Structure formats: structure tokens, C-alpha cells
Amino acid sequence: MKIAILLCVILLSISTFLYSSNILQIHDAQGSQNDTIDIYIEIINDDPFIAFQFDLPIPYQFSYLANSTSLLGREVDHVIISSIINNDTLRILSYSPSNTSFLGNNGMIASLKLIAGQQTGSFSLEPQNGIISDSNSSNILTGIVNGMIVIEPITDVDDQSMIPYEIINITKYPNPFTESITIALHLENCNVDHKPEVKIYNNRGQFVKKLSPQNFAYNLNEPWYYNWDGSNYMGDEVPTGSFLIRAVYSDYITGSVYGKCENIIYLKR
């Protein structure tokens, strides 16, 4: 009987070792021409790890926003370093000076910012030379999931006359979020006769939900507030991922339509 139990334990250990999965994933993102776009990196790990590294070729007409790489809460005493190599590739390295493991088994681990150019379309984010390192300095990486950036013309989804202009300032917090996010819209030098329109889209450009304002800010010194709880227009919870806020405002005197986009990320509870 003891021998049978011992064999089961050994087989279970071998099975766990053989089927361990440690994945590096670049999440999809979406924005408009000339936007600064948040790129989120996730590690989904069965095994503890103390460090990771990869090279990310930067798509044509994009540029890396200097010093924008940061860790997102799974670190203990870990540091992160990023540098441009070969003129068009971003190298990212994160490690623990004390060989301490990162926290958790999934979730966003780091982010960076890329600045889009004028070209629209889909652009691949394909990490190379990936490493997820354990405490024995072994590379336990088992797979990489590539990401994609979709860049759209600076127009509203529903209104092709939208004008890109810094008349709308968007503040959102917290970001990333797990329960709800507050979106504050500041309208500058404009003539308001009705509330701004705020819609949420997923990273495929599909409509998710239209938000209603929490207040009526007809005083230009007061922002419009909106809240989103991670649900779609049917009330169902959306999956973890990156989403796009589109804010649109119409000036009733000039007849112009202004719009702005911002990326947010939802971490499912």
C-alpha cells in the first residue's frame, strides 16, 4: 500500500513538471494616429520565477517613449531596465537582486508606452529571445503570445467629422482596475449644450458599452464624471484585457465635433 502511494506521488510530481506552463504575453492595444499607447505585458506562470527578459522589435513608424517601462504590482524588490538596441528593438530586463520570486501566478507584470505615427492599420508586437528565469537561472519559458496594435484614423466610430484637438482631457483612475474605473472629462474653451458622449470599445474595435455621466458639469471648471464597472451593454462582465475610451463632444456654436481616445486595462476579479 505504501509503495502504491509513493508511486502515485512520484507520478503526480512528474506530471506536474511535464505540464508546467509559463507564458509571456503581450496584450493587444488600440489607438489613433499620433496617440501614446499603453502596452501591457503579462506572465502566466505555474512555476515561481525571479526574472524575465525579452526583446521587442518596435513596429515601423512607432517610437518608444523613454523611461516609460514600469512594473505593475507583482514585484517585491524587483527592478526593471529597458534600452534600445539595434536602433529599432526594445530590450526589457527585470530581476530581483535578492533572487526573490515575483508574486502570483498570473496578471499584468509590466507596461510600456509606444507613440504611434501617421500610418493606420494593424501592427504586430512579437517578442523575441524570451526568458523567464527561476532561482536556478534556468529558462522555464514555455510559450509566447504575440500582441497587436490597431491604429485607426483620428475619427469617431460613428461620426467621420470628428476633429482631433486637445479640447478634451481625460483622467482615469485607477488604471489598471479590477472593480470600477472613474473617468473624468475636462472640456476646455468650448460651448456645452449637452453632455459629452463616452463609449467603451474592446481591443478589436467592437462596441462594449455607452456610459452615462454621474453629474452635469455645465460649468467649464467642473469635469464630467463617468464610471465603468467592467460590464458590457448587456450587463455581463467582460474578460480581462485592454479597452478603449472614446470621448466625443459637439460644439453647438461652431458645429465642430471633437474627440479623444485613451487606453485602459481591466483585470477580471
N, C-alpha and C positions, 0 to 999 in steps of 0.2 A: 504493500500500500504506500509506504514512504517513498519507494523508488518511483512509483507511478506519479505521485505528487511532484517529486523532484523533476521528472521528465517533463511534466506539464509546465512547470515554472521555466525550465530551460527553453522549451519550445515557444512559450509566450515571449520570453526575452528576445529570442532570435527573430520572431515575427515582428515585434515592435521595432527592432533595429533595422530589419529589411524594409519596412514600410514607413519609416520616418520621412516626413515631408518638410522641407524648409524652403519656402518660396519667396523670392524677391519680386515685388510687383510695382510697376509704375502705373498710377491711376490715370484714366482719361481726363482730359480737360477741354474747356471750350471758351472761346472769347471772340473778340472782334479785332480788326486791324489796329495795330499800334497799342493794344492792351498789354498791361503787365499781368501775366498769368501765373497762378499758383500751381505748382506741380507737386503732387503728394506721392510719397514712397511708403509702401507697406511691406513688412516682413511677417509672413505667416509661418510659424515655426513649431514643430513638435519637440525639438531639442533646444536646450539652452545655448545661447551664443553670446560672445563678448564683443564681437567686432563685425563690421561689414565694409565692403568696398566694391565699387563698380565704376566703369567709365560710361558716360552718356554723350554720344555724338549729338551736337546741337543742330536741329534742322536748319536748312537754308533760310535765310532772312530773319532768323531769330537771334537774339543775343542773351547772354546770361547777365542778370542783374547782380553786380558784385556784392559779395558778403550777404547774400540773401538765403543761403543754406542754413537750416536750423533743425534741431531735434524737437520732437513733439510730445515728450512726456513719458516715454518708455525708458529713458536713460536714468542712470544712478549717478555715477561720476564721469560718464562718457563725454568725450569731446568729438566734434565733427570738423573736418577740414575739407575745403574744396579748392580746386585750382584748375585753370585752363591748360590743357596740353594739346600740342599739335594744332594750335590756333582755333580748333572747332570742336573740341571734346572737353567735357567737364568731368574731372575725376573727383569722386567723393569718397572719403575715408572717415569712418567713425570707430572709436575704440575706447576701452576702459584702461586707464593707467594701472588700476589695481586688479585687472582681469576679472571684473565683476560682470555678471550676466545682465543683459537687458531685461526689463520687466515684461511679463506677459507672454502670450503665445500668438497674438495677432494684434492688428491695429496699426495705424499710421505711425511711422517711426521718424520720418524726416520730411522736410519740404524745401523747395527752392522756387525761385521766380525766373521766368523767361519773358523777354519783351518781344512781342510779335512785330513783324514788318507789315508791308502793304499787301503781300500775297495772301489770297484766301485759299481754302481747301483743307485737306486732311494731311497731317504730318506725323510720321511715326516717331515714337520715343523707344529706342531699342538699346537697353543697357548691354554692355559688353564687359568681358573679363570679371564677371561677378564672383564675389567671395562672401560667404557667411562663415565666420570662424568661431570654433568652440575653444574651450580653455586649453586644449592640447594643440592649438594652432592648426587644426585640420579644417579643410574647407568642406562644410556639411551642406552646401547649397545643392538642392535637387532640381530646381527649375526657376525660370524667369518668365514673368508675364509682361509683355510689352504694353506700352500705353500709346495713346494717340491724342494729338491736339487738333481740334476742329476750329478753324478761323473763318468767321463769317464777315461779309461786308458790314460796315457800320450803318445798319438799318434796323428798324424794329421788325420783329417777326411778322407783325400784322400790318405795319404801315411803312411803305417804302419811302415816305417823305421825311423820315426822322433825321434830324441833324445832329451829328456828333459835336458836343460842346460841353465844356466844364461848367455848365449851369446847374448840374445835378451832382451833389456829393453824397456818396453812400458810406455810411458807417455800419459795420455789422459785428456783433459780438454775442457770445463767444464764437470763435471760428478756428478750428473745427468745433462742432457741437454734437451733443448726444440727446438732449431733450427738446430744447427750443432755442431759436436764434432771434435776436432783436435786430431789426433793420431800420436805421434812421436815415431819412431822406432830407437833405438840406437843399432848398431851392434858392438860387442867388439871382438877383436882378431880373425877376420875372413877374408876370401878371397872372395870378392864380384865380380862376373862377370855378375850378372843380379839382377833385383830388387827383394826384398822380396815380398812374396805373403801375402796379408791381406784379410781375408774373415770375414763376419758377419754372425752369426747364432742366431736363436731365442732360447728361453728357453726350447724348445722341441727338440733342436738339428737340426732343419731344416735350410737349407741354405737360407740366405736372400739376400746377395749381395757381390760381389767381388769389392774391392776398388782399384782405380788406384792412384799411387803416384803423389804428387804435384810437386816433384822435383826429381833429380837424384843425390843421395848422395854417390858417389864413393870414397869420402874422408871419412875415418873412423871417423873423428872428427865431421862430419856433420850428423844429423839424417835424416831419411826418413820421410816425412810428408804425411799423408793421412787425408781426410775429409769425414765425413758421415753426411748426412742431414736427416736421419730417413726414407729414402725411400728404397724399395726393388729393385730387379734387373729389375722389370718392370716399375719402376718409381712411384709406388703407395706408399703412406705414410703408415708406419707400425703402429700398435696400441701401446699405452703406455705399457711399460714392460721392463724386463731385457734382455740384449743381450750379446753375447759372441764374443769378438775379438779373431781370431786365426791368429797369425803371423807365417809364415814358411819361413825359409831361407836355401838354399843349398850351401854348401862349395864346390867350384869346384875343389879344390886340394885334400881334404880328401874324398870327395864323401858323407860326412855325411849330414843329414837333421836335422835341429834344429827347434824347435817350442816352442811357448809360448801362453798362453791364459790369457785374462783379461775380467772381467765383466764390463759392462757399463749399464746405465739405461736411457731410452728415455721417456720423458714426452710429450705426444702429445699436440700440440698447440691448 
